[in-house]
């Protein structure tokens, strides 16, 4: 079975500082990894994905994520956080050939002006 | 493109009542999913479908039913509503290509009283 762990409930960061949201996963075989963002009372919006290739993946709104196979991690990063980045962030994994996408519990990011 | 459309956006049900949550997508996606989101719990998969006429259970299918008579539509049926079904429900779809990300609807907030 596949699973995702997002160990922190909330991440607080000052505006302009680097932002990191942690994610570790468990899956059989090579993973397909995704990050989504959810703003209040909205659906999930896709940010970026890792399928294969370069371990550093760049996505929307200046976000990037680094795939680390040995640590089974896929941490989301942004060099300089904005107040508008305050939202709920979800990491998700799917196994090769799998139909299901497993989500972590989500991390609330609060960017302090 | 409208993407994934869910109706209604909000609904209050009494215990024992029934309702259908509607989901339609206009992207000709083969795969469709229903998730429920509870605070601090992430997204849990209820049912999914890999194409018209094919459905399968996810992690939390009890109390729900689905059908997939067309590629576009994937309604979720609650037969005897219970307070434990109070949640936010999200429908999602994706292309059959395993590299692709899922697209989400805006959600239906359901309260059972």
Interface residues (C-beta under 8 A of the other chain):
Chain A: X4 X6 X9 X32 X34 X36 X41 X42 X43 X44 X45 X46 X49 X51 X90 X94 X96 X97 X98 X99 X100 X101 X102 X103 X104 X105 X106
Chain B: X4 X31 X33 X35 X40 X41 X42 X43 X45 X48 X50 X56 X58 X90 X92 X98 X99 X101 X102 X103 X104 X105 X106 X107
